[in-house]
Amino acid sequence: MKIIDVLQSGKLALSFEVFPPKTETAFDSVKAATEEIARLRPSFMSVTYGAGGGTSRYTLDIAKNIKERYGVPTLAHLTCVSSTKQTVADKIAAIRDAGIANVMALRGDIPTQLAGTDRSGWHYRYAVDLVRELKATNADFCIGGACYPEIHPESADQKEDIRRLKEKVDAGCDFLTTQMVFDNNLLYNFLYKIREAGITVPVIPGIMPITNGNQVARAIQLSGSFMPQRFKSLVDKFGSDPAAMKQAGIAYATDQIIDLYANGITNVHVYSMNKPDVATKIQSNLSNLLGK
């Protein structure tokens, strides 16, 4: 099933992101965790590509297993940074051979050793280049793209960021998924601005449950996300108590999701961090809303 069909159903739904193992020895434990999340029957599951593509060889193994064993639609992440056209073509062929119809087209992080180098000769400098390639050669794929309610860190301002986002959508993105958001009001403001700019594809909010106080600094480093005072107070109060922080973090994420549903969002994507217990608790908190 294509993700766009899920999004256009109009039903309230929840999806989860998982990531592949960094090493072969961790494969079995990661596979087991993703299977446990798949048993929740989410609307779909996305499988990340891994920073710099280092774990890419496991992405399709995890995605294919989820799809074939549990019947959950899967979205395979694909990055193109510093890749040649042939390398990308081979990756696309592998996705197709795995029977996966949904691709998250991303530029990817610039490898540390290539930071500051001249990128003018690269085949793929931005995600829009990959989107165009996918649309031209595999028009039947459902293509997703990333968006940043709080501005991409490399954009000069939000106006430029939205202009570049529209280029990506016009190139062929069927839907967008946001970077992690901790303040729904920032998301609503962003949605208003992109609709005004003519971006009409579905936008899936990304929610990351912070269940460990140590995650906060890492989340800010990865996304640059704004942490509202309400959330900071929660971490200040419960961050040193693992059990309390976990419960409070799940409650905060649940509250965010309910507010999103109440304001017209039908599908919310949860960055699960491969934690089946967290995914299970959040879905349980929303069971009557989701009809599960």
Secondary structure as GFF3:
##gff-version 3
##sequence-region A 1 292
A	DSSP	alpha_helix	3	7	.	.	.	ID=ss1
A	DSSP	beta_strand	13	18	.	.	.	ID=ss2
A	DSSP	three_ten_helix	24	26	.	.	.	ID=ss3
A	DSSP	alpha_helix	27	38	.	.	.	ID=ss4
A	DSSP	beta_strand	45	47	.	.	.	ID=ss5
A	DSSP	three_ten_helix	51	53	.	.	.	ID=ss6
A	DSSP	alpha_helix	56	70	.	.	.	ID=ss7
A	DSSP	beta_strand	74	79	.	.	.	ID=ss8
A	DSSP	alpha_helix	85	97	.	.	.	ID=ss9
A	DSSP	beta_strand	102	106	.	.	.	ID=ss10
A	DSSP	three_ten_helix	112	114	.	.	.	ID=ss11
A	DSSP	alpha_helix	127	137	.	.	.	ID=ss12
A	DSSP	beta_strand	142	147	.	.	.	ID=ss13
A	DSSP	alpha_helix	158	171	.	.	.	ID=ss14
A	DSSP	beta_strand	175	180	.	.	.	ID=ss15
A	DSSP	alpha_helix	184	196	.	.	.	ID=ss16
A	DSSP	beta_strand	203	207	.	.	.	ID=ss17
A	DSSP	alpha_helix	215	223	.	.	.	ID=ss18
A	DSSP	alpha_helix	229	238	.	.	.	ID=ss19
A	DSSP	alpha_helix	242	262	.	.	.	ID=ss20
A	DSSP	beta_strand	267	271	.	.	.	ID=ss21
A	DSSP	alpha_helix	276	285	.	.	.	ID=ss22
A	DSSP	alpha_helix	287	290	.	.	.	ID=ss23
###
